[in-house]
Amino acid sequence: MFRAFVTSVRRHPLRSLLLTLLSVAILGPFVVLGYAEYHWRSAQRALREDRPEEAVSHLQTCLWLSPDSVKVRLVAARAYRLAGKIPEAEEQLQKVMKLQGGPSDATQLEYLLMRVQAGETDDVEPALLGLVDAKHPEAELILETLARSHMHHLRYGPAYVCLNRWLEINPDLAKIYHWRGWVLERVNKAKLALVDYERALELDPDLFKVRLRVAEMHLEDSNPPKAIPHLERLLRDHSHRADVRAKLGQCRFLQGKIDEAREHLEFALKETPNDAVLLLQLAKIELLENNPAAAEPLLRRVIENDPGDTEARYQLVSCLNKLGKTEESNEALKQYERYKAVLDNANKLLREEGEKPTNDPASAHAIGAALLELERDKLALHWLHEALKRNEKYVPTHQLLAEYYTRRGESNKAAVHQRYLPSSK
């Protein structure tokens, strides 16, 4: 009878909760304490490792078991905030204030950090840095939140400053070196970035993204011997991953092991059929094996998905020459030169803005316009809206956005910007 009951519980859609209740009924409160402790520790670990969604899942169980715990609700508010669930975070803070009879330093700090995440960094950063100067116990959290916000908004200079200050407090945290390496790459300081990435791996050898990026950087420098130890470790632990197999294919290509390179690249392509790097690498193999007819469609797929991919455009020029398509090759060369000039200008503008952020709408507009020409729409729109944040009436940006949305047939969005144009008044 009891066995049949347990079996029915296991099949129930609320199995986890019912099994918990069953365990409590049989074994008593010690099970509840152990179960709560497991989820509490798991949530904290998930937050440390930048997995807020997973932390939220564990914290929901903690909240069910300890609904009146101020400590749990504060951490839940933080997890919801980091997961981008601002209304849920605010709800938790409201419950904390109700439990403790009003606001506290902890709730006020979370509200400030919430404003940072909502894009109000400039308004609250001085107050937050003041807390860091005063050696607030949550100084690391403050600097992490500010650095994350600056990185998200591509403000590399301020991000770098925050990361350096964070490093002074905790010099042995791998995440800081990872993030600082990411920032350094974006201001064209690849060698310094590599030093930071390697330090991050010394502190935490299991950082998948960092190890893959280090291998990638060595391949970009045409240095397979440096990449191989990283790739072999990644292959050992993640042989099923397309990104690992793709980099290994690139490495074998550079080593001249063409058959092995093709095998890895084709494996990866099954998982990610529109991956530009894979398609480009396979096209290079076809060109190397004097098969331009097979390379051409691969290169055209890359350009179709990313018109701003200048390497694919350059390879297409060579491919069309080999096929004897002189007229098409000449046109492809013109397109390559045009996109290359725009890309170089966009990179220059991004580097300048990253190193020395301004509040000039013209600067943000120029970056957005260049990226729009490269058809990097998502990033372009970010910078064009940044220009309007700096000056909501900036006519050149409204003009460009009105034209963009009109081309896309989004007349309602176009109208929002057309009303700022002189011709509409």
C-alpha positions in Angstrom: 0.0 0.0 0.0 2.7 2.4 1.0 4.9 1.4 -2.0 1.9 2.1 -4.3 1.5 5.6 -2.7 5.2 6.4 -3.2 4.9 5.3 -6.9 1.9 7.5 -7.5 3.8 10.5 -5.9 6.7 9.9 -8.3 4.4 10.2 -11.2 2.6 13.3 -10.0 3.4 16.6 -11.8 4.3 18.2 -8.5 6.6 15.3 -7.7 9.4 17.4 -6.0 7.1 19.1 -3.6 5.1 16.0 -2.8 8.3 14.0 -2.1 9.5 16.7 0.2 6.2 16.7 2.1 6.3 12.9 2.2 9.9 13.0 3.6 9.0 15.5 6.2 6.1 13.4 7.3 8.3 10.4 7.7 11.6 11.8 8.9 10.6 15.0 10.5 12.1 18.6 10.7 15.7 17.5 10.1 14.8 16.8 6.5 13.4 20.3 6.1 16.6 21.8 7.4 18.8 19.7 5.2 16.6 20.4 2.1 16.5 24.1 2.8 20.3 24.2 3.4 20.9 22.4 0.1 18.8 24.9 -1.9 20.3 27.9 0.0 23.9 26.8 -0.8 23.0 26.0 -4.4 21.4 29.4 -4.9 24.5 31.2 -3.5 26.8 29.1 -5.7 24.7 29.9 -8.8 24.9 33.6 -8.0 28.7 33.5 -7.6 28.9 31.7 -11.0 26.6 34.1 -12.8 23.6 31.8 -13.2 20.8 34.0 -11.7 18.0 32.0 -13.3 19.2 28.8 -11.6 19.6 30.8 -8.3 16.0 32.0 -8.6 14.8 28.4 -8.9 16.6 27.3 -5.7 15.5 30.4 -3.9 11.8 29.8 -4.7 12.1 26.6 -2.7 13.8 28.5 0.1 11.0 31.1 0.1 8.4 28.3 0.3 10.2 26.8 3.3 11.1 30.1 5.0 8.6 32.8 3.9 9.4 35.1 6.7 13.2 35.1 6.3 14.5 38.6 5.5 17.9 37.2 4.5 16.3 34.8 1.9 14.1 37.5 0.5 17.0 40.0 0.1 19.0 37.4 -1.8 15.9 36.5 -3.9 15.5 40.2 -4.8 19.2 40.2 -5.9 18.7 37.0 -8.0 15.6 38.3 -9.7 17.3 41.6 -10.4 20.3 39.9 -12.0 18.0 37.7 -14.0 16.4 40.8 -15.4 13.1 40.3 -13.5 12.8 43.7 -12.0 9.1 43.6 -10.9 9.7 40.3 -9.1 12.8 41.9 -7.4 10.8 44.9 -6.3 8.1 42.6 -4.9 10.7 40.8 -2.8 12.0 44.1 -1.5 8.5 45.3 -0.6 8.0 42.1 1.4 11.4 42.6 3.2 10.4 46.1 4.2 7.1 44.8 5.5 8.8 42.1 7.5 11.3 44.5 9.1 8.9 47.4 9.5 10.4 49.8 7.0 13.4 50.3 4.7 17.0 49.4 5.7 20.5 50.1 4.3 20.3 46.7 2.6 17.0 47.4 0.8 18.1 51.0 -0.1 21.3 49.5 -1.7 19.3 47.0 -3.7 17.1 49.8 -5.0 20.2 51.8 -6.1 21.6 48.7 -7.8 18.2 48.2 -9.5 18.5 51.7 -10.9 21.9 50.9 -12.3 20.5 47.9 -14.0 17.6 50.0 -15.4 20.1 52.3 -17.1 20.3 55.1 -14.5 24.0 54.5 -13.8 25.1 58.1 -14.2 22.5 59.3 -11.6 23.5 56.8 -8.9 27.1 56.0 -9.5 28.6 58.8 -7.4 26.6 57.7 -4.3 27.5 54.1 -4.9 31.2 54.9 -5.3 31.0 56.9 -2.1 29.9 53.7 -0.4 32.9 51.9 -1.9 35.2 54.6 -0.6 33.7 54.2 2.8 34.5 50.4 2.7 30.9 49.3 2.6 30.6 45.5 3.3 28.9 45.2 -0.1 31.6 47.1 -2.0 32.4 44.1 -4.3 28.7 43.8 -5.2 28.5 47.5 -6.0 31.6 47.5 -8.2 30.5 44.3 -10.0 27.1 45.9 -10.7 28.6 49.1 -12.0 31.2 47.3 -14.1 28.5 45.0 -15.6 26.4 48.1 -16.5 29.3 49.9 -18.1 30.2 46.8 -20.1 26.6 46.3 -21.2 26.5 49.9 -22.5 30.0 49.6 -24.1 31.5 52.2 -21.8 34.9 50.5 -21.6 36.8 53.2 -19.7 34.5 53.4 -16.7 34.2 49.6 -16.7 37.9 49.3 -16.5 38.1 51.7 -13.6 35.5 49.7 -11.7 37.2 46.4 -12.4 40.5 47.7 -11.1 38.9 49.0 -7.9 37.2 45.6 -7.5 40.6 43.9 -8.0 42.1 45.9 -5.2 39.5 44.4 -2.8 39.6 40.8 -4.2 42.8 40.1 -6.2 42.2 36.4 -6.5 38.7 36.4 -8.1 38.8 34.9 -11.6 35.7 36.7 -12.8 37.4 40.1 -12.5 40.3 39.0 -14.8 37.8 37.5 -17.2 35.8 40.7 -17.4 38.8 43.0 -17.6 40.2 40.9 -20.4 36.9 41.3 -22.3 37.2 45.1 -21.8 40.8 45.2 -22.9 40.0 43.3 -26.1 37.5 45.9 -27.0 40.0 48.7 -26.7 42.5 46.8 -29.0 44.8 45.6 -26.2 44.7 42.0 -27.0 48.1 41.1 -25.4 47.0 42.5 -22.1 43.6 40.8 -22.4 45.4 37.5 -22.9 47.4 38.0 -19.8 44.2 38.6 -17.8 42.4 35.6 -19.4 45.4 33.3 -18.5 45.3 34.6 -14.9 41.6 33.8 -14.8 42.3 30.3 -15.9 45.0 29.9 -13.2 42.4 30.8 -10.6 39.6 28.8 -12.1 40.7 26.2 -14.7 37.0 25.3 -15.5 36.1 28.6 -17.1 34.8 27.3 -20.4 34.3 30.6 -22.2 37.7 32.0 -21.1 39.5 28.8 -22.2 37.8 28.8 -25.6 38.6 32.5 -26.1 42.3 32.0 -25.2 42.4 29.1 -27.8 40.7 31.4 -30.3 43.1 34.2 -29.7 46.1 31.9 -30.3 44.5 30.7 -33.6 43.9 34.4 -34.6 47.7 34.8 -34.2 48.2 31.7 -36.3 49.8 29.9 -33.3 48.3 26.4 -33.1 50.9 25.0 -30.7 49.7 27.5 -28.0 46.0 26.7 -28.8 46.3 22.9 -28.7 46.6 22.3 -24.9 43.4 24.4 -24.4 41.6 22.7 -27.2 42.5 19.3 -26.1 41.2 19.9 -22.6 38.0 21.4 -24.0 37.6 18.4 -26.3 38.1 16.0 -23.4 35.4 17.7 -21.4 33.0 19.0 -24.1 33.5 16.8 -27.2 29.8 17.2 -28.2 30.0 21.0 -28.4 29.9 22.6 -31.8 32.0 25.6 -30.8 34.8 23.4 -29.5 34.8 21.2 -32.6 34.8 24.3 -34.8 37.9 25.7 -33.1 39.6 22.4 -33.3 38.9 22.3 -37.0 40.3 25.8 -37.4 43.4 24.6 -35.6 43.9 21.5 -37.7 43.5 23.7 -40.8 46.4 25.9 -39.7 48.4 22.8 -39.0 47.8 21.6 -42.6 45.7 18.6 -41.4 43.0 19.3 -43.9 41.0 16.0 -43.7 40.8 16.2 -39.9 39.9 19.9 -40.1 37.0 19.2 -42.5 35.8 16.4 -40.2 35.5 18.7 -37.2 34.1 21.7 -39.1 31.4 19.6 -40.8 30.5 18.1 -37.4 30.0 21.6 -36.0 28.1 22.8 -39.1 25.4 20.3 -38.5 24.7 22.0 -35.1 25.1 25.6 -36.3 24.4 25.6 -40.1 24.7 29.4 -40.4 27.8 30.0 -38.4 29.9 32.5 -40.4 33.3 31.3 -39.0 32.5 27.6 -40.0 31.2 28.5 -43.4 34.3 30.7 -44.1 36.7 28.1 -42.9 35.1 25.4 -45.1 35.2 27.8 -48.0 38.9 28.3 -47.4 39.4 24.5 -47.5 37.5 24.4 -50.9 39.7 27.1 -52.3 42.8 25.5 -51.0 41.8 22.2 -52.8 41.1 24.2 -55.9 37.3 23.8 -55.8 36.1 27.4 -56.1 32.6 26.3 -57.3 32.0 24.7 -53.9 33.5 27.7 -52.1 31.3 30.3 -53.7 27.9 29.3 -52.2 29.5 29.0 -48.8 30.9 32.5 -49.0 27.6 33.9 -50.3 25.8 32.4 -47.3 28.2 34.2 -44.9 27.7 37.5 -46.7 23.9 37.0 -46.8 23.8 36.5 -43.0 26.4 39.2 -42.3 26.9 41.7 -45.1 29.6 43.4 -43.0 31.9 40.3 -42.9 34.9 41.8 -44.8 36.9 38.6 -44.7 34.2 36.7 -46.5 34.0 39.5 -49.1 37.7 39.4 -49.6 37.7 35.6 -50.1 34.8 36.0 -52.6 36.9 38.3 -54.8 39.5 35.5 -55.0 36.9 32.8 -55.5 35.2 34.7 -58.4 38.6 35.3 -60.1 39.4 31.6 -60.0 36.0 30.9 -61.6 36.8 33.4 -64.4 33.9 35.7 -63.4 35.9 38.8 -63.9 33.0 41.3 -63.9 31.5 39.9 -60.7 34.9 39.8 -59.1 35.4 43.5 -59.9 32.1 44.4 -58.3 32.8 42.2 -55.3 36.1 44.0 -54.9 34.3 47.4 -54.8 31.9 46.1 -52.2 34.8 44.8 -50.1 36.6 48.1 -50.2 33.4 50.0 -49.3 32.5 47.8 -46.3 36.2 47.6 -45.2 36.3 51.4 -45.0 33.1 51.6 -43.0 34.1 48.8 -40.7 37.5 50.5 -40.0 35.7 53.7 -39.2 33.2 52.0 -36.9 36.0 50.3 -35.0 37.8 53.6 -34.6 34.7 55.4 -33.3 33.9 52.5 -30.9 37.5 52.5 -29.6 37.5 56.2 -29.0 34.1 56.2 -27.3 35.1 53.2 -25.2 38.3 54.8 -24.0 36.9 58.3 -23.5 33.1 58.2 -23.1 31.2 61.4 -24.0 27.7 62.8 -23.7 27.8 64.0 -27.3 24.9 62.7 -29.4 26.9 63.2 -32.6 29.5 60.6 -31.4 26.9 58.0 -30.6 25.0 58.8 -33.9 28.1 58.4 -36.0 28.8 54.9 -34.5 25.1 53.9 -35.0 25.1 55.1 -38.6 28.3 53.2 -39.4 27.0 50.0 -37.9 23.7 50.4 -39.7 25.6 50.6 -43.0 27.2 47.4 -42.1 23.7 45.9 -41.4 24.6 45.2 -37.8 21.1 46.4 -36.9 20.9 45.4 -33.2 24.1 47.1 -32.2 23.4 50.1 -34.5 20.0 50.7 -32.8 21.6 50.6 -29.4 23.9 53.5 -30.4 21.2 55.5 -32.2 19.0 55.3 -29.1 22.0 56.2 -27.0 22.3 59.4 -29.1 18.7 60.2 -28.3 19.3 59.5 -24.6 22.0 62.2 -24.8 19.7 64.6 -26.7 16.1 63.5 -27.3 15.6 66.0 -30.0 18.8 65.2 -32.0 17.4 65.6 -35.6 20.0 63.5 -37.6 19.3 60.4 -35.4 15.5 60.9 -35.7 15.9 61.3 -39.5 18.0 58.1 -39.7 15.6 56.1 -37.6 12.5 57.3 -39.5 14.1 56.2 -42.7 15.1 52.8 -41.2 11.7 52.0 -39.9 10.0 53.2 -43.1 12.2 50.8 -45.1 11.1 48.0 -42.8 7.5 48.9 -43.1 7.1 49.8 -39.4 5.2 53.0 -40.0 4.2 53.4 -36.3 7.8 53.4 -35.2 8.8 55.7 -38.1 6.1 58.2 -37.1 7.6 58.5 -33.6 10.8 59.9 -35.1 9.2 61.8 -38.0 7.5 64.2 -35.7 10.9 65.6 -34.6 11.9 66.4 -38.2 11.6 70.1 -39.3 9.5 69.1 -42.4 6.8 67.8 -40.1 6.3 71.1 -38.2 
